[in-house]
Amino acid sequence: MSKILIRGARVLGGEPQDVLIEGEFIEAVGTGLGAEGAEVVEADGKILLPGLVDLHTHLREPGREDSETVLTGTRAAASGGYTAVFAMANTFPVADTAGVVEQVYRLGKEHGYCDVQPIGAVTVGLEGRKLAELGAMHESAAGVTVFSDDGKCVDDAVIMRRALEYVKAFGGVVAQHAQEPRLTEGAQMNEGVVSAELGLSGWPAVAEESIIARDVLLAEHVGSRVHICHLSTAGSVEIVRWAKSRGIDVTAEVTPHHLLLTDEMVRSYNPVYKVNPPLRTERDVLALREALADGTIDIVATDHAPHPHEDKDCEWAAAAMGMVGLETALSVVQRTMVDTGLLTWADVADRMSFAPARIGSAAGHGRPVSAGEPANLTLVDSAYRGEVDPAGFASRSRNTPYEGRELPGRVTHTFLRGRATLVDGKLA
């Protein structure tokens, strides 16, 4: 078995220690460790985290390989420090059957840059009218536990209730894209002062908040789990906080871009800032940061949404919604949450590894950095500062809102079960 000695790493931001990896597992953690014949990685005080887990990634394959594939998406994930990603169901064909989720799962196994856990659709074809084969997808080789129509809202309350009842039987979770469709017809950006001044159709906060309020009550009634995708408003935070105070089994995620960017960016009319849910106000951003810090929001998820240049290099109204995020997520979290003192690195490990792995039942991921645990690890140079250059992305797409922006931190090494997938910032 191969041996790797990571020397002088600050595990979860603590004092420098050595971590010895043997085969697929961590053999020892301590100071002054030695191992004859081991490959030595000099960490020099870099931050060592458990491998990151993304509960919300769009890999596009099958059907939109022009924007991303499982291979390019998992390479991007490894570059960003991720050892596991959950692949959303809005592919072509939709991942609403055992056959499609198994295809995505096996592609992930074949390429090997990180583990890929498919998310199954809640409804057939994402059409919101008939439940998909939830049980068959769970019983398949992919072992699906998370179901979502992300990109579309399960707006029918009866269908949502049935889905919550169905997944309860095997401990699954429904991840809701909270968007009341009738309130957002033709919406182009956040409804507010900026949309009024620009003359663009608005996406009101209440369109998100009303669905979240309904679904936490449904989850309470059924006694099931619901997860809120890409929560984006201060009002949504208050609803989730209230629901948790009642003991409702609800979890929520926030994206890196909703922690940093605001609807003021839309004044440029640059479609790179067009996303669903839309960029909100500064007040919303500050509320999201506070909620992530106090645990109301459980996790950071990227909502990595790659698009080919022709879908973004066009007029605003015709542009696709979405941003790539796997390769910049940790840097944005460092800037908005760690460098501001709102989170420690141990907190980051919780929000970006432990908690998402727990919500998605990702076996072997989100585990402590200690002896006997799987060697899924991420080494971060938190002192690094540099401008984002999408030309160097591993993702097939380049639709990042951070091009030319200086961000802190850089992932230097990623280990998947003891095997290096990223070495000195370069894919292995």
MARTOR-467620 format. One record per atom (N, C-alpha, C, O, CB): x, y, z. Coordinates in pm, whole numbers, plus 50000, padded with zeros to 5 digits. Atoms other than C-alpha are relative to their C-alpha. Glycine has a CB too. Layout:
BEGIN
XYZ...
***
This chain:
BEGIN
500844988050000500005000050000500885012550000501955012750060499055000150122499254987650004501155035249927499895007450133498885006450204499515008949885499994991849878502105058250214500255014549962501105017649878501084995050100499814985550020501805096150221500055006450137499195003950221498865006249913499884992749875502985118150506499795014949971500605021349903501384997550067500254985650009501435152850521500605006250126500125003650237498455003349985499234995249886503835171850743499685014750030499765023349942501514998249974500164986249955502995202950943498725006749954498725018749926501145008049954501284994250042499345207850846499205004350122499254997950227499194989949915500904995349893496915227651060498644993549980497804998349904499885015749999501235007750015494105202351095498835008350052498795011950169500094986450075501184991749970490805221851089500415013650056499675019750133499084992750099499544986849956492865253251151500705000150133501035010950184498855009250006499355000749870494465240851473501525000749988502065005749889499614987250070498544999949999498125236751563500544990049898499894979949869500544996750141499445008950102500425220551304500194985750051500684983450162501345005449951499835014249971500385182551301500384992749872500294998149762498694994050061499715008750113501485154251077498844990249984498244985850082501354992450020501055009850029498985131250908500614989449908501084992449799498745006849934499455011250078500105097250786498854992249936497944987650003500874990650089500995007550077498045080750512500644987049955501754987049901499485008249878499545012850050498455043850439498864993449926497824990249984500524990950115501085005350081496425029850154498865009949992499075021549958499514986750055501194991650011492885043650166499645007150130498665014650134498854991849955500404995149869492915053450533501095008450066502275007750030499644988450090499064992549916494515077250779500564990350104499814984250180499305012350068499355009249907497035057050978500255006650135500075000250239501324995049941499684993249874498015083151239499945015049981500165020149871501394995750053499964985549996497705119751333500765004050126500414999750236498555006349997499224996049883500275135951560501175008749959501195013949847500504987850076498824992050031503595154251576501214991049992501324981050064500205011150105498765007650014506965141351465499824986349940500644977449962500644998650131500225013150062505495112651266501044997449891501445006549818498574999149942499105003950107507835093851040499484987249935498794979249999501444998150051500425012250070507225067050781501004997149890501125004649793498565001549942499005003750099509925049550589499334996949867498384989249860500824988050047500525002350133509245050350218498775008049965498215006449857499694985849984501204992150026506375074950248500325012049911501405017949920499375004850131499914987550075505855102749998499655011450095498615011050162499054999949875500194989249905506165135050195499415012449931499935016949829501335003650069500584987450045503915165250138500255010250110499725009050220498464998649970499704989649902505275195950317498865010150000498715017949906501375007049970501184991349994502165214450431500365014250042499685023750004498984994250095499544986749959504055243350594498875008650058498745020450024500645007249881501044992349934501065253750804498735002149921497875009849963500535012950038501264999050075498415250250536498864993550079499094985450168500154993349861501195005349932494865242150648499644986349941499544984849819498815009849986500435013150045493895205350631498554997850042498224998250161500924988950056501435002249977490165198550598499604986149952500294980449867499165010949929500565011950065488105167350536499575003749859499215015149833498804994350081500404997250138487325164250166498635006749994497715002550064499994987249917501254992650008484575188650071498934991749930499234983249846500215013449927501155007150057481105175849980499015010449949498585019150024499324990550107500954990550059478805194749743498664993149977498564983649900500545005949867501325006150009475125186649779499215005049878498065001049858499215002950126500784993850108474175206449467500925003649883501435014849875499255012750051499144998250117476155202249143499244996049875498494986249875501304991850013500565003850130475025201948781501154995249911502015003049871499245012149933498965005850084477205178348578499584998949853500414996149767500394986250052500564998850136474935180748267499964987049919499164985949826500805010049925500015012650074475715145548144499024990150063499074988250185501424993849994500095000050146473775129347983499215011849944498345017550010499374987149953500834991050078472495153647723500565013649971500285019149865498765001750067499444986750025474405186247761501524999650021502095007550096499345010750094498555001549987477995175047726500765011749941501985012749960500444987349934499334988050050478725207747545500335009750113501205018250098499145006949896499754991049888478605225247884500814993450112501625000150177498695005150056499265007449898479955198348120499794985149979498804980949920499565004350143500155014649996480545161048153500314995550142500805003350223500934992849895499635005149869480945138948455501505000950019501975004150129499514985550017498544999149990484685138148379500455014350029501175016650126500654995049872499534986349979485185175748346499465005950130500155013550198499605008949882500574994949876482845183148635500704994750123500915002050220498554996650007499305005549884484605159448872501455004750006502035005650114499954984749996498674993849999487985173248765499935013950062500805017850139500585000949856500214986949938486655207748855499794998550151500305006550229498795007149936500255002549859485445193449186501304997450075501545003250181499044988350018498725003049936488865179149270500865012550011501565014450110500754989149922499234987549998490445212649180499535009250111500315017050165499895007149866500564991649895488145229249430500044993850138499564999950234498615003449968499885006449870488885204649711498894990350034498794985850148500065010250103501135008949974485795182749673500384985449974501094982249879498805003949911499815014450020485875145249716498674993049972498654981149940500664993850123501315005750034482135139849665499075011249955499065022150014499384992350120501004990550047479425157849469498694992649975498694980849939500485007349871501335005150029475685152349435499535006349869499435018549859499005002950116500314995450134474625154949069498505001749982497744992149997500564990349895501424997050016471285171849002499394992749880500084988449788499815015049984500725009050091468635154348797499595006349868499064999349781498784994950069500534993550121467915180348525500944997949881501485007449825499795015150025499215004050117469815161648254499034996649886497814998049900500934987750033500835004050114468575149847912500464986149953501484985349885500105010549882501295000449931467055124747964500125003350149501205002450207499364986449984500054996949858466015134948313500354987750082500004976450046498605005450040499655011149911467415113648595498814996550088498804998950209501235003750087501235003649928463975100648691499754984950000498674980450038498815007149938500105014650000464635063248648501294994050055502325000650061499714994649857498815006949950467015037648793501094999549894502285000549927499634985850045499025001150107468705034448453500855012449986502075011349968499324997149871499234987750020469715070948425500905002950120502065006750102499055011949976499154997149884470945075048783501164990150008502254993850051499174999550131498895009650001472995043248748501045003849896502245001749918499474985949974499054995650101474555057048429500925010850056502145010150038499265005349876499214989249942475685088648610500934994750109502104998550116499085011050056499215005949891476875068748911501224992649945502334994049997499144990550084498905008050056478995045448696501025008749927502215005649927499454989449905499064990650061480495074448500500925006050106502115007750084499255011149925499204994949891481645088748831501054990050047502204993650071499125004050116499075010549959483215055648931501114998249897502274996149932499254986850020499045002150108484915052748593501075010949998502255007949976499284999749866499044989050014486545087148600500825002250126502015005550117499275012849965499225001349879487565086448964500585012550063501385011350156501064991449974499454987949937488335122849045499275003650130499865009950218499935011849903500734998949874485635123549313498814990749991498454986049883499555014850029501195008450000482645103149418498815008149948498645019849983499714994450141501184993550056479445111449228498764992750051498584980850025500045000149843501265005649951476115105749399498855006749924498595018549945499855002050155501104993950074473185111249162498845003950092498554997150190499504990549892501254995849939470135130349281498884996049904498984998549784499985015450030501115004250084466865115949152498955010849989498745018650082499384987350053501104990650017464045136749011498844996150091498614984350118499535000649853501215002549921460945140449228498854995849909498094986749943499615012450081501105002950090458575139948932500514995949862501634999349824499085012149988499645004750134458635123848589500275012049909499435020849894498884991049941499654989450092460445146448346500085013850060500095023749987499045000249891500034987049928460555174048610498745007949969498735020149981501235008349963501224993250044457025181948497499035002950113498035009850093499324991849895500814996649883455525182748845498644993550008497814997650089499835014350004501355005750005452555160348764499914985850057498864981850107499524999949858500035014049958453525124648857501334996550066502394999850014499724990649879498775003749931456005110649106500864990949913500364981949846499684993150131499045008550070459125095548952500194986950078499574984850181501365007349980499765013049939460425060849040500945001450121502084996950117500614990149896499164997049885461705071549382500564987250063501764986350091499215008050104499545012549938461865036549529501004992549914501994987249965498824991250028499085007150090463515021349223501365006849996502395000049991499404999349859498714992950000466185048549220500744997650130501974996350130499785015149979499365002849871466855042849590500564985850002501654983650056499015002050116499575013949998467125005149538501054996849893501624985949892498814991049983499045002350109469375008949232501434999850053501675002350171499855010749892498594999949962473155005949234500455013750048501405014750126500864995749882499644986349960473275043949277499575003050143500115012250205499375010149905500444998049861471435041549612499555014150029499965020050129501114996450093500404985949988469735075349568499245002550131498334995050167499125004149880500694996049876468695092449892499465014249993498615018050073500934998750118500424986150015468225128449774499245001449869499684996649765501225009850005500854998450118465465138149531499665014749982499325021650078498704991550012500254985850025464965171749363499625002249854500154995749764501225008450036500304995150136463375188149059500745012949973500305021049891498485002149982499304987250007465945215949092500095005449858500324998149762501404998650058500224993350128465615241048814498525002949985498125012449917500514991349882501454998049993461885237548870499554997250142500184989450215499264990849898500575001849868459785239249183498934989049997498144988349903499405013150052501145008949982457555210849300498905008650062498765009350184500364987250091500944989849952454735236149324498654994250041497885000950110499795010549894501255006449963451835211649361500154994350142500974985550166499624988849898499895003949860451285207249736499714985250021500334978950107499065008250085500335014249985449745172549695501184991349956501524981650023498744996449919498835007550047452705159949491501145001150101501814991150130500455005349861498934998149902455125174849743499744991650124500664985350178500155014850037500325008349883453295158050030500264985349972500844978450056498535002150040499795014250034453355124349852501484996649994501914985950038499344996749867498565002550008457065127649783500614999150140501434990350166500695011249918499495000349863457795135550148499604987050070500394981250144499485012150079500465012549940455715105550255500794988149946501144979050021498504998049975499335011250064457445082550006501444998750051501864987750089499995001649847498585001049963461065091350095500184997250149501234992450191500735012849963499925002749856460305088950467500224985350027500864981650126498735004850071499935014549980460075051250427501444994950000501734984950065499214992849893498615004650004463815048350352500995010750045502185009950015500364995449861499114989849945465205079350523500545009749898501605015649920501124993650068499564990650103465475100150207499605014450033498995017250136499424996149866500304985849981465135137650168499605006149867500175002849763501225007450061500404992450119463365160249919500655013750007500475021150105498445001249990499324987050007465455190449816499205009149907499125006649787501484998449950500924991650074463165218249705500655012649942501355020050012498865003950088499694987450067463865245649452498795009050025497785007949957500294998049843501154992349951461635271149623499725012149910500365022649923500245004750145500344989350094460075292349348498554998349956498254989649875500964999949877501395000250043456365298649313499945004849854500215016549828499105009050093499864996650142456105297948930499105011549954499515019449869499704987949916500904989350045453115321248894500505013850041500185023849977498614997750056499474987249954454935348449089501295003949930501805014949950500244999550149498704997350063458065346048874499964998649848501014997149785501054990850057500105001250146456755343848519500745011549933500465023249959498524999849954499234989950071459215361948295501025007450083501605017250035499085009749941499084992849911461395372248590501434999449948501884989149898499934994150141498644998950050464885383848502501035002650110502214999750092500075011149899499084996849891466385395048835499185002250126497955001550123500865012549967500684997149874465545402849198499065011949985499415022149926501025002750110500954988950002462445424449236500375009950110500445006450228498534994850018499614989849904463435456949401500355013049930499925015449817501174995350083499634986750053464925491349345500754998649869500475005949774500855007850103499175001150120467475479649089499184995249881499335000549771501184990350024500825004850111464965460148878499085011049949498855012149828499174987950043500874989050040462645490348877500775010249916500265015249816499385006850123499194990250072465445513448764500444994849863500555002449767501215003950082499535005850127466625489148493498864995949908499074993349790500884988050028501145004150081463135480348374499974985249970499444981049867499995007649872500005014550018463695442848416498954993750091498744998350203501404994150030501055006749922460945419448536500594994150127501674988150125499334988949916499475003649871461365411748904499584986250050498494981450019499595010150099500195013149934461645378649096499875003350148500885005050215501224989749971500184995349862460095387449435500424989850104500344977750083498555003650022499575008749891461405373649761498894990650045499144979250083500495008350117501115008049951457935361249851499784987449916499184977849965498735008450000500135012050083458045336549562500814988450057500434976850044500445002949856499205010149931460775318049751499434996950138499284985350177501475004750013500395001549860459505323850101498674992650016498504985050112499915013650066501315006549988455935312150038500114984849983499414977350050499035005749896499805014450021457115278149909500714993850121500354982850164500814997349871499305005349883459515273550200499044998650118499054988450187501195009150038500975000549891456745281850449499054988149983498784980850079499195013050007500885011450026454425256550285500694986850025500134977850087499485000449857499335013049996457025229250266500484996150139500494984350173501175000049906499625003849863458275231350624498774995350077498874986550162500685011950073501245004649936454645227850736499614986149950499134977950028498875009949973500265013550052454195197950505500944989950063500524978950099500154999849847499035009149940457375182350641499624996950146499764985650192501425006049993500445002249862456085187250995498794990850004498714981850088499665013550068501225008150003452725172150906500314985349970499734976350030499035005449896499665013650043454295141650739501014993550095501054981350109500555000149858498925005449918457195138050980501174995549916501824985549945499514988450083498965003650094459675137650696501055011149993500935021450059499414997349860498914990450015462855155950592499845008249873499525002849767501364992950000499974991450118462935185850358501265008450005501685013150111498735009149993498784991950012466015204250235499705011549904499125009449798501224991449950500254988250082465865239550095501245003249918502295006349973499595012150088498884996750089468095245349793500225015249996499285023050011499744994649859499564986050025469985278449743499095010750059498555019249988500095002349851500784989749928468135298950006500665013549977501885014749983499924996850153499384987450046468585335449910499475012750064499985023450033499845001149856500564987549947466485359950114500005000150153500024989650218498585002049949500064998349855466415373750467498714994150056498714988450165500115014950038501275005749957462765363450492500044984950006499474978950097498895004449908499865014550000463615327550402500764995350123500434985150183500704995249873499235003149880466175327350683499084999550122499174990350203501115010350022500884999449883463505337450934499024988350002498714983150109499225013350000500925011450005461125310150816500704987150042500154979350119499414998549857499265012149963463775283050844500375000350148500314990150216501284998749913499674998749857464845296351184498784996450086498894989450187500495014450033501245003149929461225294651301499694985149994499324979150094498835008149942500305014350017460775259651159500904991550089500444981950151500164995949853499085007749916463865246851338499645001650148499794992150225501455004549976500394997949860462645262351664498824991250038498634988150156499665014850025501145008949977459525240751627500384985249993499564976550018498905002849899499555013850010461605209551576499734993549866499864981449853499354991950105500245005450134460735205651208501334995749939502345002649954499295010649909498785005750056463295184351022500315006449865500105000549760499884984749985499674992450120464445210650773501475003750003502015007650107499125012649987498644995050018467925218250643500005009649882499085009549800501024988349978499954989850105469015246150412501435002349955502385000350031499375013250048498694996950056471895255950188500035014249947499005020049912500364990149888499774987150064473365288550065501154998249902502064990449928500315011450104498925000950098475555292949757501075010450031500785020550095499455002049857498964989749983478885311449760499615013349936499885023949993501314995049941500294987350065477585337149512498945008150074498955020450067499544997649858500974992549921474645346049735500615005350130499995013650197498804991250031499294994649884477155352050017500835012349965501275019550055500884989450060499074989350039479135377449815499395010549907499635022549925501194993949933500454990950105477295392749519498605005150027497804998450093500054993049864501334994249983474265415649510499415003749865500075003249761500065012350091500684996450125471715426849253500555012849937500235015949822498515001850025499354988350060473765458749203500874995949882501105004049792500865007350105499165004850109475965437248974499255000049867499865000949760500534986050030500805001250122473095434848726499995013149921499635013349804498564995850035499944987150071473525471648640500934999349879500805007349786500465011150095499085001650113476315460048408499344993249881499884993449770501234992050042500695008150101473795439048210500874988549950500644983249841499595008849881499165011450037476485412248202499284987250042499054985150161501425001050067500775012149967474635378748182500724990350093500104980850140499654992849875499315008849907477315362248394499395001150139499554992150222501505003450005500644998149870475355376348689498544995350002497844997350102500055014750040501385004950006472075360648579499954985950057500634976850008499455000349854500015012649927471195332148812498634998350064497895008050083501134999650108501285003049938468205314848971500254991650126500824980750116499064992649901500634987149975467395324149241500975011449973502195009549974499495000750144499154988850042468675358649149500845005350114500575002750231499155011149943499234992749899471315378749327499065009750070498265016450006501215007649935500924992049920469555397049608500685012850049501685017149992499474991950119499494987149951470215428749811501114997950103501344986750150498865008250062498975000549897473035436950051499424995350134500084987950207500665013850017500655004449877470585432050338499834984850001500054978350103498635006850017500155014550009469865396850218501354993150018501454983150090499384996049865498675006149990473575389050181500464999450145500964989150191501025008149914499574999649860474305399750538499194990450086499724984250178499895014250056500865009449925471345379550669500434985649973500414977350064498515001949961499555013450035472605348650483501304996550071501474985350121500174998749849498735002549930476095352250628499754997250149500324987950205500955012049984500315001849859474685355750980499354986450024499664979650122499085011250051500705012749985472435325550929500924988149981500764977950048498854999249902499025010750018475305304050802500884999050125501254988050167500885002549874499164999949881477355314551104499294994050120499904986750197500435014250032500705004949880474645306651360499364986349982498764981050075498955010050041500495013550023473635273751199498594999049948498104988049924500104992350123501335000450060470215283751070500094994249859499284985749821499365014149996499655006250128471635276350725501074989650029502104992750089500505010749894499145011149962473315242450750501284998949920502334995449974499254987449989498875003150088475635241050452500195010549892499315018649864499814986349936499714992950125477305258150159499954989849887500614979549895501395007550005500065008650119476435242249824500225008849878499745020249875498634992449991499564991250108477795255049494498915003749901498935014849847501124993549927500904998550114474845251249255500815002649873500445010949790498985011550025499144999350118477625247248998499154997649875498654986549853501174989650008500905000650116475715254748676500745004549874500655016249836498745008950023499204996450118477975253648368499135002049876498144995049854501034989249973500664997350128476855268248035501065003049894502085009149926499005011950014499084996350108478615270747696499935015049975498945021450010499684992349871499884985450013479705305847598498845006149924498445017449952501315003649932501084994050080476905310547345498735001850082497875009950046499704991249878501184998449914474315306647624500145011550097499175015450163499744987250076499764988549912475905335147820500465012449924500235023649967501024996350105499484988850079477545356547552498915005049905499015003549784501284995849920501164995450075474265372047442499295010750083499755014250191499034988149965500724989849923471725398047550499434993850128499184981850135498875006449914500425004649868470525395747909498754991249995498734980450053499755011950090501295007049999466955384447837500114985849944499364976949986498975007849921499885013150064468095355047622500994990850070501074978950038500435001849857498935007749936470895343447852499464989550095498424991250158500945009350074500335010549904470765311348053500355004650141501205013250160500744986949967499734996849860470705313148432501004990150058500894978050036498705000050081499095008949931473575299448634501455004349992501865011949904499874986249944498584996849988477235301948735500764987350035500234978750105500245011150106499155010849951480085277348772500505003850139500625015650172501204997449903499624996549864481245274449130500924990450072501434993850179498815001350078499225009949927483175242949221501435004550029501985001350134500034987249922498594996749986486615258049171500275012750078501425015950108500615001349865499844987549927485985290649357499265000150133499395009750209499525011549916500884999849883483585280649637500755002350130500365010950210499244987050009499294998949873486115276649915500635013850017500685019250127501074989150010499414986649994487815309549829498965010550037499245019550116500635003549866501074990549967484505328349843499584998550145499335008550213498794997949907500345002349861483675312250176501095005650092500785011550196499794985050027498934994149919487095322050311499855015250005499985021250112501374996249943500104985350004486575358050199498815005050081498955014550158499895004949855501224994649939483005362150324499794995550144499145002650221498824995949918500335005849870483005340250635501214998450093501105000950213499344986749980498835002449915486515331950759500785013050023501075016550137500924989549937499234987849986488395364250688499235011050071499825020550121500435005049864500834990549926485475383550839499784995950145499195003550222498655001549931500135004549864485605363151158498694993350034498424990450150500195011350090501315006149974482145347851117500094984950018499294979150090499065003249886499805014549986483405311951084501474997150025502355004349976499514992549874498655005549990486495292951194500174989549890499214985949822500264993850143499795010650097488095266850971499304987150043498884979249958501504997449980500775011549953486495240251191498545001449961497894991649926500144998450154501374997550044483145256351114499864997449850498864991849805499575014550033500035002550144483975255350742499954985149972499234980649883501235006349932500045014550016484665218150774498594994750025498144985449958501004993250096501375004349973481195214450922499085003749886498324995249838499495006250131500964995250100479355235450663500264994749860499354994349777500015015049996499655004150136481215221850360500404985349990500734980649881501115008649948499665014250005481945185650457499114991850091498334983650044501464997950037500755008449906480425171050774498505000649976497854990249959500315004250142501464998650010476905185150737499454995649864498464988249862499605014550024500555004950128476395179950360500104984949986499214978749928500705006549884499895014650005477675144250392498904993550083498334983350044501394995450049501055005549913475235138250676498625001449935497834992049938500025007150136501304997750063472265153350491499794990449884498704984949865499885014549951500125008550118472995133150178500374985550022500354977749927500845005449893499605013949969474105101150354501154995349912501114984449854498804990549984498835003150083477455101750175500994991950083501814997750155500675013049945499165008949919479215071750329501485002549972501895003749856499654985349971498564998350014482925076750394500435014449984501635017249982500484992349886499674985850015482765114350350499515007850122498645003150196499395005949869500384992249884482475142050605500384993350130499644993950228498535002749998499525007249883484495121650853501125007750069501785015850005500484985949960498924993049930486925134051120501364997049939501564986549877500014996250148498635002150043490585138151034500714993050116501364999550198500725013649959499435007749889491725110351266500314985849953499854981549848499034999750120499545013550036493275075751262498824990749977497854990650053500924994350109501035009850033491175048651100498935005149907498124997249858499374995250123501024994350088489075072450892500464999849855501664999749829499665014550043499624999250142488975072950510500815012649973500525023350026498754999649910499114988750029491695095450371499445008549887500025009449779501414994949964500584990150089489415120150196500325013750058499725018050157498434997949982499414988249937491285152550255500245011249899500385008849779501314996350068499764988050081491815187850125501005008950071500835012350188498675007749972498974991349944494885209250182499885013849935499875015149813501434994149978500324986550047494355246950155501085009850042501445010650159498645004550054499084989049972496885275250129499155012550023498805019549928501045002249882500914988949969494805301650310500685013649986500005023849982499464998550140499274987350014497555328150276500055004949855500405016449829501404998650053499934996550142497335327849897499005010949964497895011150017499754987649913500894990050057495825357749715500275000449849501425000949807500195014150066499804999850144495235358049341498725003049926497625001349979500564986949953501164997050084492935368649061499464987349936500234978449898500365010449892500655011550061490445343748924500175000749848499815010749785498504999450038499815000850145491355333048570499294987549949499814976449963501534999649962500765011750045488695310348417500684991949891500314980549866498655004349951499285007550103491095300648139500684987750058500944978049987501035009049932499355011349935492695277448391499054990350066499494980950133500955004950100500985008949938489455260848503500064985949940500354984249821498595005749986500165013750048489065223248477498614997849943498424988949860500284990150112501365000950054485345228048410500025003049851500865010649802499065009750073500124997550143484305227548046499465014049974499675019449865499104989649935500614986850019482475260748098500755010650079501525007550171498524999850042499244988749944483765295148196499105010850058499575021950081500895006049894500944989649958480665313448321500115002850150499224999750229498574995849965499764996149862482145326248645499805015050018500205022849931501424996050043500154985749974481175359848799501245006150064501265018150092498815002450089498834995149927484625362748959501215002749913502295005649965500374990050105498844997850089486855366848652500665013350030500015023850033499564999449852499234988049972489595391648734499895005050143500565014650180499575010849910500184995949860488465394449099501034992750086501264980750068498554996950049499055006349910491045387949369499244992850110498394998650177500975010350059500585008049893490025359949605501114993350079502184990450025499024989549942498975006349917491905344449896499924984849993498904979049956499865004550144500005014449984492935308549942500134992449870499634996649766498774995850070499835008650117493915280849704500154985750047500944982850137501245004449914499855014349970493455243349722501254995049931501404996349809498744991849955498755005150059496855227449670499974984949979500554979849883501185003750088500055014650009496105190449730498614995050036497965000250128501064993450093501235007149966493025168349727500304985149995500954980249903498835003749902499785014549991493075131849833498664992950008497834996150093500894996350124501205008250001490325107049752500404985850041501044978649965499305000249860499635013149946490685075849969501494997349985501914986549942499204989049931498565001549997494415081749996500715002149868501945001849862500334986850049499384997950132494985087949627499905014949964498825020749969499324991249890499984985950034496025122949522499285002449867499644996549765501445005249993500674995950124493625138149268500465013949957500295017849842498484999750017499454986750027495225172749293501315001050075501364998450195499025011550042498684998849939498925178849360500605013549962500755016549843500944988349956499444986650025500425213749398499135008149905499645015349818501414998949944500944992250080497325228449240499764994849860499065001149782500475013949990500165005750134497485205948934499354986250012499674978450102501374999049926500695012849997495225176548857500974988549981501854989049894498934999649893499115011750011496925143048908499594991749878500214981449851499954991450130
***
